[in-house]
Amino acid sequence: MTVNELIEMLKNYPGDTRVLTLGYEGGLDDIDVKWDDVVFNTNTDTWYIGKHDYARMMDDNVIGTECVIIGRGK
């Protein structure tokens, strides 16, 4: 999903609607928005680990793609 696609989807909701994400083991949390380099399709075997990973977790010569990452807030 791109930022433009997300904006289009969110236009369907009132501007003052809270945006939440799933909690770690249950419930809901506020979101935290970050910007980081990501390498796509690094995991195709393990269902409980995300498909993509941070470029900083890879070898030094791996170049990632800049992405917006929406996660649980603190």
Protein Blocks (a to p, Z undefined) as FASTA:
>chain_A
ZZklmmmmmmmpcfklccddddfkgcjdddddddddddehkbfkbmkbcfbdcfklmcfk
lccdddddddddZZ
